[in-house]
Amino acid sequence: MDSGKIIERIKAILTTPRTEWPVAAAEPASVGGLYAGYIAIVAALPAIASFIKGSLIGYGGFGITIRTPFTLGIIAMVLGYVLSLVMTYVVALIINALAPTFGGQKNQVQALKTIAYAWTAYWIASIGTIVPWLGWLIGIAGGVYSIYLLYLGLPHTMKCPPDKAAGYTAVSVVIAIVLGWIIGLVVAGVVGTAALTGASMSGMNITGSNGDSSNVSIDSNSALGKLAAMGQQAEQAGKQMDAAQKSGDSSAQQAAMGKMLGAMASGGTSGTVEALSPDQVKAFLPDSLDGLKRTSISAQRSGAMGMQLSDASAVYSDGNGHSITLEVTDSGGAKGWMSMATAMAPEEEKETDHGYEKTYTDSGRLTHEAWDTQSKSGEYSLIIAQRFSVKADGNADSIDQLKQAVGSVDLGKLESMKDSGVKSN
C-alpha cells in the first residue's frame, strides 16, 4: 500500500466505514504487507507525539512543567512503538482464535486487517494530548470510535453473524485494554515515568475523491510525507517478512522485522545509524561559559532496540548562585523519529505573572525556551539537523545567558555531522 492509498484508507475507514469494510475485507493481503504498508506507519504517530509532549513540551499546569529527560524520551518512544506493533499482532491472534466461538471463520490475515483498520481512529486520535487541556478528550473519542469500527468490521473480516458482533467486540476490547495496561507498565518501568500518553497530530490534510489515490498529494516536509518516505524502505522488508513466513524460518522473520523497524527509526535510510562516540559528543562542551567554570562533565553512549543514542552533559557554576547545565544529545539510530517530531511539533506560547514559555521553529530548528523571573531560572534548547539536541538550563541572569550557553556549542559543525555514522546494509 503506497502513501496515497494509506491516506485514502484512513479517510474512508474514518468517514464511511460501512462501505469501506467490505472493500478492505476483500483485498488480498499478507501479514508482512499489512505491517510494512500500513500498521508500521500509522502506529508510529502516537509514539512520536508522545515524545513531543513528554520531552519537548512537557506536562504540567499552574506554573509547573515536568519533562521526560531527552534520552529517556527517545527510549520510551522506540520501546512504546515496538510494543504497540507486538500488541497489534497478539490481539489479532486472539481475535482469530475467538472467531469460532462467535460463529466466525478463522483467518490470521483477516484478523490482522481487523485490528489495523479498527485501531486507525485510536492511533490518529490518541496523539491528541498535544492539544492543551482538551487533548485527552480527543484520545477518548478516538478509542470509542475504534470500538465502533471493530463492531462494524468483524462481520466482514471474520465472517461472524452480525447479531454476535457485539459480544465478539466486547471480549476483544477487554483483552486489548488489559494488554495495553501491561504495555504501559512495561514502558513506564523502563523510563521511570508514567507520562507516556499519546497526542494529536496537527496539520493532517487528507484530500482525494472516489477512492482515487492519484488525487492525493503529500508535502514531503510534512509529518505524513516523512512517514511515507519511511514506509518506502519498510515495504521491501515487508516482502522479506512474507518470504520468511512462508519458509517457516523464524530467524529470517526476526531479521526482516528488524530491518523494517530500523528503516522507520532511522528515517528511511537503507542501513543503520551509529551515534557519535562519547568523546565526540563531549568535545562540543566548552571549558567555561562566560565567567562560569565547568565543575563536572560526563558522556555516554547507550542502545535501545538496536538503536544507539549518545549524550554529554556538563555543569558550569560561579559559586554565587549561578549554575547552568549544558547538554548535547545525538539521537543516532532514532534520527527518523526526531525528523518526525520536528515536523509534528506545534508552535505554542504562554505567559504567566512571572515568566513565559514557548515552542517554535527558527531557521528550520525546533526551539523551546522558558524563563521564570522570580527564580531567575529557565531553559533554552534547539533541535539541530533533526538529529541533535542542545539544551541549557539552570539559574542565570537572564534567558540570554542560556541562549549564549547554547551558542557556545559549535552548532555549524554539529549540523555538518548529520550523516555521520550512517551505514548501508
SEPAFI-205925 format. One record per residue (C-alpha): residue number from 1; residue in three letters; chain; x, y, z. Coordinates in nm, 2 decimals, decimal comma. Each point is the difference from the previous one (the first is absolute). Layout:
N
{NUM ALA A {X Y Z}},
...
REM end
This chain:
425
{1 MET A {0,00 0,00 0,00}},
{2 ASP A {0,16 0,33 -0,11}},
{3 SER A {-0,03 0,33 0,18}},
{4 GLY A {-0,29 0,12 -0,20}},
{5 LYS A {-0,20 -0,32 0,07}},
{6 ILE A {0,08 0,02 0,37}},
{7 ILE A {-0,15 0,35 0,01}},
{8 GLU A {-0,30 -0,12 -0,19}},
{9 ARG A {-0,05 -0,29 0,23}},
{10 ILE A {0,02 0,22 0,31}},
{11 LYS A {-0,25 0,24 -0,15}},
{12 ALA A {-0,24 -0,27 -0,11}},
{13 ILE A {0,01 -0,22 0,32}},
{14 LEU A {-0,06 0,31 0,21}},
{15 THR A {-0,27 0,17 -0,21}},
{16 THR A {-0,18 -0,29 -0,18}},
{17 PRO A {0,08 -0,32 0,20}},
{18 ARG A {-0,32 -0,18 -0,10}},
{19 THR A {0,10 0,00 -0,37}},
{20 GLU A {0,37 -0,02 0,06}},
{21 TRP A {0,01 -0,32 0,21}},
{22 PRO A {-0,13 -0,23 -0,28}},
{23 VAL A {0,27 0,15 -0,23}},
{24 ALA A {0,28 -0,05 0,25}},
{25 ALA A {-0,12 -0,35 0,08}},
{26 ALA A {0,01 -0,10 -0,36}},
{27 GLU A {0,35 0,13 -0,07}},
{28 PRO A {0,29 -0,25 -0,04}},
{29 ALA A {0,25 0,05 0,28}},
{30 SER A {0,27 -0,16 0,21}},
{31 VAL A {0,13 0,05 0,35}},
{32 GLY A {0,33 0,16 -0,12}},
{33 GLY A {-0,19 0,22 -0,25}},
{34 LEU A {-0,24 0,13 0,26}},
{35 TYR A {0,28 0,08 0,24}},
{36 ALA A {0,23 0,17 -0,25}},
{37 GLY A {-0,27 0,17 -0,20}},
{38 TYR A {-0,23 0,13 0,27}},
{39 ILE A {0,05 -0,11 0,37}},
{40 ALA A {0,36 0,10 0,04}},
{41 ILE A {-0,07 0,34 -0,15}},
{42 VAL A {-0,33 0,10 0,17}},
{43 ALA A {0,09 -0,15 0,34}},
{44 ALA A {0,31 0,22 0,01}},
{45 LEU A {-0,20 0,32 0,05}},
{46 PRO A {-0,10 -0,05 0,37}},
{47 ALA A {0,36 -0,09 0,09}},
{48 ILE A {0,15 0,30 -0,17}},
{49 ALA A {-0,25 0,24 0,14}},
{50 SER A {0,04 -0,15 0,35}},
{51 PHE A {0,37 0,10 -0,03}},
{52 ILE A {-0,10 0,35 -0,11}},
{53 LYS A {-0,23 0,04 0,30}},
{54 GLY A {0,22 -0,16 0,26}},
{55 SER A {0,35 0,12 -0,10}},
{56 LEU A {-0,05 0,32 -0,20}},
{57 ILE A {-0,32 0,16 0,13}},
{58 GLY A {-0,04 -0,17 0,34}},
{59 TYR A {-0,29 -0,07 0,23}},
{60 GLY A {-0,12 0,24 0,27}},
{61 GLY A {-0,20 0,30 0,10}},
{62 PHE A {-0,02 0,27 0,26}},
{63 GLY A {0,35 0,12 -0,10}},
{64 ILE A {0,16 -0,34 0,04}},
{65 THR A {0,12 -0,20 -0,30}},
{66 ILE A {0,15 -0,35 0,01}},
{67 ARG A {0,19 -0,16 -0,29}},
{68 THR A {0,14 -0,34 -0,06}},
{69 PRO A {0,38 0,02 -0,05}},
{70 PHE A {0,08 0,01 -0,37}},
{71 THR A {0,19 -0,33 -0,03}},
{72 LEU A {-0,26 -0,18 0,21}},
{73 GLY A {-0,27 0,15 -0,21}},
{74 ILE A {0,15 -0,15 -0,31}},
{75 ILE A {0,03 -0,34 0,16}},
{76 ALA A {-0,36 0,02 0,11}},
{77 MET A {-0,11 0,10 -0,35}},
{78 VAL A {0,18 -0,29 -0,16}},
{79 LEU A {-0,10 -0,26 0,26}},
{80 GLY A {-0,36 0,11 0,00}},
{81 TYR A {-0,02 -0,02 -0,38}},
{82 VAL A {0,16 -0,34 -0,01}},
{83 LEU A {-0,23 -0,14 0,27}},
{84 SER A {-0,30 0,15 -0,18}},
{85 LEU A {0,09 -0,19 -0,31}},
{86 VAL A {0,03 -0,32 0,21}},
{87 MET A {-0,33 0,07 0,17}},
{88 THR A {-0,17 0,05 -0,34}},
{89 TYR A {0,10 -0,35 -0,10}},
{90 VAL A {-0,08 -0,16 0,33}},
{91 VAL A {-0,35 0,15 0,00}},
{92 ALA A {-0,05 -0,12 -0,36}},
{93 LEU A {0,10 -0,36 0,11}},
{94 ILE A {-0,26 0,02 0,28}},
{95 ILE A {-0,27 0,13 -0,24}},
{96 ASN A {0,08 -0,28 -0,24}},
{97 ALA A {-0,01 -0,27 0,28}},
{98 LEU A {-0,34 0,14 0,12}},
{99 ALA A {-0,16 -0,01 -0,35}},
{100 PRO A {-0,17 -0,34 0,03}},
{101 THR A {-0,14 0,08 0,34}},
{102 PHE A {-0,20 0,28 -0,16}},
{103 GLY A {-0,09 -0,18 -0,31}},
{104 GLY A {0,28 0,14 -0,21}},
{105 GLN A {0,27 -0,14 -0,22}},
{106 LYS A {0,37 -0,01 0,11}},
{107 ASN A {0,24 0,19 -0,23}},
{108 GLN A {0,31 0,16 0,14}},
{109 VAL A {0,05 0,26 -0,27}},
{110 GLN A {-0,37 0,11 0,02}},
{111 ALA A {0,04 0,02 0,38}},
{112 LEU A {0,30 0,23 -0,04}},
{113 LYS A {-0,20 0,21 -0,25}},
{114 THR A {-0,27 0,03 0,26}},
{115 ILE A {0,23 0,15 0,26}},
{116 ALA A {0,20 0,21 -0,24}},
{117 TYR A {-0,29 0,18 -0,14}},
{118 ALA A {-0,22 0,01 0,32}},
{119 TRP A {0,29 0,15 0,19}},
{120 THR A {0,05 0,27 -0,26}},
{121 ALA A {-0,23 0,24 0,19}},
{122 TYR A {0,19 -0,07 0,33}},
{123 TRP A {0,34 0,05 -0,16}},
{124 ILE A {-0,10 0,33 -0,15}},
{125 ALA A {-0,19 0,14 0,29}},
{126 SER A {0,21 -0,13 0,29}},
{127 ILE A {0,27 0,23 -0,09}},
{128 GLY A {-0,23 0,28 0,10}},
{129 THR A {0,17 0,09 0,33}},
{130 ILE A {0,21 0,25 -0,19}},
{131 VAL A {-0,32 0,21 0,01}},
{132 PRO A {0,00 0,18 0,35}},
{133 TRP A {-0,28 -0,09 0,24}},
{134 LEU A {-0,23 -0,17 -0,26}},
{135 GLY A {0,25 -0,25 -0,15}},
{136 TRP A {-0,11 -0,29 0,23}},
{137 LEU A {-0,35 0,04 -0,12}},
{138 ILE A {0,11 -0,04 -0,36}},
{139 GLY A {0,18 -0,32 0,10}},
{140 ILE A {-0,31 -0,14 0,17}},
{141 ALA A {-0,22 0,09 -0,30}},
{142 GLY A {0,25 -0,19 -0,22}},
{143 GLY A {-0,01 -0,30 0,22}},
{144 VAL A {-0,38 -0,02 0,00}},
{145 TYR A {-0,01 0,04 -0,37}},
{146 SER A {0,25 -0,28 -0,04}},
{147 ILE A {-0,23 -0,23 0,19}},
{148 TYR A {-0,29 0,10 -0,23}},
{149 LEU A {0,23 -0,07 -0,31}},
{150 LEU A {0,09 -0,34 0,15}},
{151 TYR A {-0,37 -0,08 0,04}},
{152 LEU A {-0,07 0,09 -0,36}},
{153 GLY A {0,30 -0,19 -0,14}},
{154 LEU A {-0,02 -0,34 0,17}},
{155 PRO A {-0,30 -0,13 -0,21}},
{156 HIS A {0,20 0,08 -0,32}},
{157 THR A {0,35 -0,11 0,09}},
{158 MET A {-0,07 -0,29 0,24}},
{159 LYS A {-0,34 -0,10 -0,15}},
{160 CYS A {-0,18 0,00 0,33}},
{161 PRO A {-0,38 0,04 0,01}},
{162 PRO A {-0,09 0,37 0,05}},
{163 ASP A {-0,20 -0,09 0,31}},
{164 LYS A {0,31 -0,14 0,17}},
{165 ALA A {0,23 0,29 -0,10}},
{166 ALA A {-0,08 0,19 0,32}},
{167 GLY A {0,12 -0,28 0,23}},
{168 TYR A {0,30 -0,06 -0,22}},
{169 THR A {0,09 0,37 0,02}},
{170 ALA A {-0,05 0,01 0,38}},
{171 VAL A {0,24 -0,29 0,07}},
{172 SER A {0,26 0,13 -0,24}},
{173 VAL A {-0,01 0,35 0,15}},
{174 VAL A {0,05 -0,13 0,35}},
{175 ILE A {0,30 -0,21 -0,11}},
{176 ALA A {0,15 0,31 -0,18}},
{177 ILE A {-0,05 0,22 0,31}},
{178 VAL A {0,18 -0,25 0,22}},
{179 LEU A {0,29 -0,04 -0,25}},
{180 GLY A {0,02 0,38 -0,03}},
{181 TRP A {0,02 0,04 0,37}},
{182 ILE A {0,28 -0,26 0,02}},
{183 ILE A {0,20 0,18 -0,27}},
{184 GLY A {-0,05 0,33 0,17}},
{185 LEU A {0,16 -0,15 0,32}},
{186 VAL A {0,29 -0,14 -0,20}},
{187 VAL A {0,08 0,33 -0,17}},
{188 ALA A {-0,04 0,20 0,32}},
{189 GLY A {0,22 -0,24 0,19}},
{190 VAL A {0,28 0,03 -0,26}},
{191 VAL A {0,00 0,38 -0,02}},
{192 GLY A {-0,09 0,07 0,37}},
{193 THR A {-0,31 0,21 -0,09}},
{194 ALA A {-0,37 -0,05 -0,05}},
{195 ALA A {-0,04 0,29 -0,23}},
{196 LEU A {-0,02 -0,21 -0,31}},
{197 THR A {-0,33 0,09 -0,17}},
{198 GLY A {-0,06 0,08 -0,37}},
{199 ALA A {-0,07 0,33 -0,16}},
{200 SER A {-0,19 0,15 -0,30}},
{201 MET A {0,15 0,05 -0,34}},
{202 SER A {-0,03 0,36 -0,12}},
{203 GLY A {0,00 0,10 -0,36}},
{204 MET A {-0,13 -0,33 -0,14}},
{205 ASN A {-0,15 0,08 -0,34}},
{206 ILE A {-0,19 -0,27 -0,17}},
{207 THR A {-0,12 0,06 -0,36}},
{208 GLY A {-0,12 -0,21 -0,28}},
{209 SER A {-0,33 -0,13 -0,13}},
{210 ASN A {-0,18 -0,32 -0,11}},
{211 GLY A {0,29 -0,21 0,13}},
{212 ASP A {0,24 0,13 -0,26}},
{213 SER A {0,34 0,02 0,17}},
{214 SER A {0,14 0,18 -0,30}},
{215 ASN A {-0,18 0,31 0,13}},
{216 VAL A {0,18 -0,01 0,33}},
{217 SER A {0,31 0,23 0,04}},
{218 ILE A {0,24 -0,01 0,30}},
{219 ASP A {0,24 0,27 0,10}},
{220 SER A {0,34 -0,18 0,03}},
{221 ASN A {0,09 0,22 0,30}},
{222 SER A {-0,33 -0,07 0,18}},
{223 ALA A {-0,05 -0,27 0,26}},
{224 LEU A {-0,18 -0,23 -0,24}},
{225 GLY A {0,26 0,07 -0,27}},
{226 LYS A {0,28 -0,11 0,23}},
{227 LEU A {-0,21 -0,31 0,10}},
{228 ALA A {-0,04 -0,08 -0,37}},
{229 ALA A {0,38 0,01 -0,05}},
{230 MET A {0,05 -0,24 0,29}},
{231 GLY A {-0,27 -0,22 -0,14}},
{232 GLN A {0,17 -0,04 -0,33}},
{233 GLN A {0,30 -0,16 0,17}},
{234 ALA A {-0,23 -0,21 0,22}},
{235 GLU A {-0,18 -0,14 -0,30}},
{236 GLN A {0,30 -0,21 -0,11}},
{237 ALA A {0,04 -0,14 0,35}},
{238 GLY A {-0,37 -0,10 -0,01}},
{239 LYS A {0,06 -0,21 -0,31}},
{240 GLN A {0,29 -0,17 0,18}},
{241 MET A {-0,23 -0,07 0,30}},
{242 ASP A {-0,25 -0,17 -0,23}},
{243 ALA A {0,27 -0,21 -0,16}},
{244 ALA A {0,14 -0,10 0,34}},
{245 GLN A {-0,35 -0,08 0,13}},
{246 LYS A {-0,06 -0,24 -0,29}},
{247 SER A {0,33 -0,17 0,06}},
{248 GLY A {-0,06 -0,04 0,37}},
{249 ASP A {0,34 0,15 0,09}},
{250 SER A {-0,06 0,19 0,33}},
{251 SER A {0,35 0,16 0,00}},
{252 ALA A {-0,06 0,14 -0,35}},
{253 GLN A {-0,34 0,14 0,11}},
{254 GLN A {0,17 0,18 0,29}},
{255 ALA A {0,27 0,14 -0,23}},
{256 ALA A {-0,26 0,13 -0,24}},
{257 MET A {-0,19 0,16 0,29}},
{258 GLY A {0,32 0,16 0,13}},
{259 LYS A {0,07 0,15 -0,34}},
{260 MET A {-0,35 0,15 -0,01}},
{261 LEU A {0,03 0,15 0,34}},
{262 GLY A {0,35 0,13 -0,09}},
{263 ALA A {-0,14 0,17 -0,31}},
{264 MET A {-0,27 0,17 0,20}},
{265 ALA A {0,22 0,12 0,28}},
{266 SER A {0,30 0,11 -0,21}},
{267 GLY A {-0,22 0,21 -0,24}},
{268 GLY A {-0,02 -0,23 -0,30}},
{269 THR A {0,37 -0,07 -0,04}},
{270 SER A {0,09 -0,34 -0,14}},
{271 GLY A {0,24 -0,07 0,29}},
{272 THR A {0,07 0,07 0,36}},
{273 VAL A {0,12 0,32 0,17}},
{274 GLU A {0,27 -0,01 0,26}},
{275 ALA A {-0,01 0,28 0,25}},
{276 LEU A {0,31 0,22 0,06}},
{277 SER A {0,24 -0,14 0,25}},
{278 PRO A {-0,01 0,15 0,36}},
{279 ASP A {0,33 0,18 -0,07}},
{280 GLN A {-0,13 0,16 -0,31}},
{281 VAL A {-0,31 0,13 0,17}},
{282 LYS A {0,19 0,11 0,31}},
{283 ALA A {0,24 0,20 -0,22}},
{284 PHE A {-0,29 0,24 -0,08}},
{285 LEU A {-0,02 0,12 0,37}},
{286 PRO A {0,23 0,30 0,07}},
{287 ASP A {0,23 0,03 0,30}},
{288 SER A {-0,19 0,31 0,13}},
{289 LEU A {-0,31 0,21 -0,07}},
{290 ASP A {0,04 0,38 0,03}},
{291 GLY A {0,16 0,00 0,34}},
{292 LEU A {-0,15 -0,33 0,12}},
{293 LYS A {0,25 -0,28 0,06}},
{294 ARG A {-0,07 -0,35 -0,10}},
{295 THR A {-0,04 -0,21 0,32}},
{296 SER A {-0,09 -0,34 -0,15}},
{297 ILE A {-0,04 -0,18 -0,33}},
{298 SER A {-0,13 -0,34 -0,11}},
{299 ALA A {-0,08 -0,18 -0,32}},
{300 GLN A {-0,14 -0,34 -0,10}},
{301 ARG A {-0,13 -0,20 -0,29}},
{302 SER A {-0,28 -0,25 0,04}},
{303 GLY A {-0,23 -0,21 -0,21}},
{304 ALA A {-0,37 -0,06 -0,01}},
{305 MET A {-0,16 -0,26 -0,24}},
{306 GLY A {0,32 -0,01 -0,20}},
{307 MET A {0,02 0,38 -0,04}},
{308 GLN A {0,28 0,20 0,16}},
{309 LEU A {-0,03 0,33 0,19}},
{310 SER A {0,28 0,22 0,13}},
{311 ASP A {-0,01 0,29 0,24}},
{312 ALA A {0,24 0,22 0,19}},
{313 SER A {-0,07 0,24 0,29}},
{314 ALA A {0,20 0,26 0,18}},
{315 VAL A {-0,08 0,23 0,30}},
{316 TYR A {0,14 0,35 0,02}},
{317 SER A {0,00 0,22 0,31}},
{318 ASP A {0,15 0,31 0,16}},
{319 GLY A {-0,07 -0,09 0,36}},
{320 ASN A {-0,24 0,30 0,04}},
{321 GLY A {-0,33 -0,16 -0,10}},
{322 HIS A {0,05 -0,02 -0,37}},
{323 SER A {0,00 -0,36 -0,13}},
{324 ILE A {-0,06 -0,12 -0,35}},
{325 THR A {-0,02 -0,35 -0,14}},
{326 LEU A {0,08 -0,04 -0,37}},
{327 GLU A {-0,09 -0,32 -0,18}},
{328 VAL A {0,07 -0,13 -0,35}},
{329 THR A {-0,19 -0,31 -0,12}},
{330 ASP A {0,03 -0,20 -0,32}},
{331 SER A {-0,32 -0,20 -0,07}},
{332 GLY A {0,21 -0,21 -0,24}},
{333 GLY A {-0,21 -0,30 -0,12}},
{334 ALA A {-0,32 0,18 0,10}},
{335 LYS A {0,06 0,30 -0,22}},
{336 GLY A {-0,30 -0,09 -0,21}},
{337 TRP A {-0,22 0,04 0,31}},
{338 MET A {0,17 0,34 0,06}},
{339 SER A {-0,09 0,11 -0,35}},
{340 MET A {-0,36 -0,10 0,06}},
{341 ALA A {-0,01 0,18 0,33}},
{342 THR A {0,13 0,32 -0,16}},
{343 ALA A {-0,27 -0,03 -0,27}},
{344 MET A {-0,28 -0,07 0,25}},
{345 ALA A {0,08 0,23 0,28}},
{346 PRO A {-0,24 0,29 0,03}},
{347 GLU A {0,10 0,36 0,07}},
{348 GLU A {-0,12 0,11 0,35}},
{349 GLU A {0,05 0,31 0,22}},
{350 LYS A {-0,13 0,07 0,35}},
{351 GLU A {0,07 0,27 0,26}},
{352 THR A {-0,04 0,01 0,38}},
{353 ASP A {0,03 0,28 0,25}},
{354 HIS A {0,36 -0,08 0,04}},
{355 GLY A {0,13 -0,15 -0,32}},
{356 TYR A {-0,07 -0,16 -0,34}},
{357 GLU A {0,04 -0,32 -0,20}},
{358 LYS A {-0,01 -0,05 -0,37}},
{359 THR A {0,08 -0,26 -0,27}},
{360 TYR A {0,06 0,11 -0,36}},
{361 THR A {0,20 -0,07 -0,31}},
{362 ASP A {0,29 0,23 -0,08}},
{363 SER A {0,20 -0,04 -0,33}},
{364 GLY A {-0,12 -0,37 -0,02}},
{365 ARG A {0,10 -0,07 0,36}},
{366 LEU A {-0,26 -0,10 0,26}},
{367 THR A {0,06 0,24 0,29}},
{368 HIS A {-0,13 0,00 0,36}},
{369 GLU A {0,06 0,27 0,26}},
{370 ALA A {-0,14 0,07 0,34}},
{371 TRP A {0,08 0,26 0,27}},
{372 ASP A {-0,11 0,07 0,35}},
{373 THR A {0,07 0,35 0,12}},
{374 GLN A {-0,05 -0,08 0,37}},
{375 SER A {0,24 -0,29 0,03}},
{376 LYS A {0,23 0,14 -0,28}},
{377 SER A {0,00 -0,34 -0,16}},
{378 GLY A {-0,09 -0,15 -0,34}},
{379 GLU A {0,08 -0,21 -0,29}},
{380 TYR A {0,10 0,04 -0,37}},
{381 SER A {0,03 -0,28 -0,24}},
{382 LEU A {0,04 -0,07 -0,38}},
{383 ILE A {-0,04 -0,30 -0,23}},
{384 ILE A {0,29 0,01 -0,25}},
{385 ALA A {-0,03 -0,17 -0,34}},
{386 GLN A {-0,29 -0,20 0,13}},
{387 ARG A {0,24 -0,23 0,19}},
{388 PHE A {0,19 0,19 0,27}},
{389 SER A {-0,14 0,18 0,31}},
{390 VAL A {0,18 0,28 0,18}},
{391 LYS A {-0,15 0,12 0,33}},
{392 ALA A {0,11 0,25 0,27}},
{393 ASP A {-0,20 0,03 0,33}},
{394 GLY A {0,06 0,13 0,35}},
{395 ASN A {0,03 0,33 0,19}},
{396 ALA A {0,13 0,29 -0,20}},
{397 ASP A {-0,02 0,38 -0,03}},
{398 SER A {-0,25 -0,03 -0,29}},
{399 ILE A {-0,12 -0,23 -0,28}},
{400 ASP A {0,27 0,17 -0,21}},
{401 GLN A {0,27 -0,17 0,21}},
{402 LEU A {-0,15 -0,34 -0,07}},
{403 LYS A {-0,02 0,09 -0,37}},
{404 GLN A {0,37 0,09 0,01}},
{405 ALA A {0,07 -0,33 0,16}},
{406 VAL A {-0,16 -0,19 -0,28}},
{407 GLY A {0,18 0,23 -0,25}},
{408 SER A {0,33 -0,10 0,16}},
{409 VAL A {-0,04 -0,34 -0,17}},
{410 ASP A {0,12 -0,01 -0,36}},
{411 LEU A {-0,34 -0,05 -0,15}},
{412 GLY A {0,12 0,02 -0,35}},
{413 LYS A {0,24 -0,28 0,05}},
{414 LEU A {-0,26 -0,21 0,17}},
{415 GLU A {-0,24 0,06 -0,29}},
{416 SER A {0,27 -0,11 -0,25}},
{417 MET A {0,01 -0,34 0,18}},
{418 LYS A {-0,36 -0,08 -0,06}},
{419 ASP A {0,09 -0,29 -0,22}},
{420 SER A {0,29 -0,12 0,22}},
{421 GLY A {-0,02 -0,37 0,08}},
{422 VAL A {-0,26 -0,09 -0,27}},
{423 LYS A {0,08 -0,35 -0,13}},
{424 SER A {-0,15 -0,19 -0,29}},
{425 ASN A {-0,11 -0,36 0,05}},
REM end
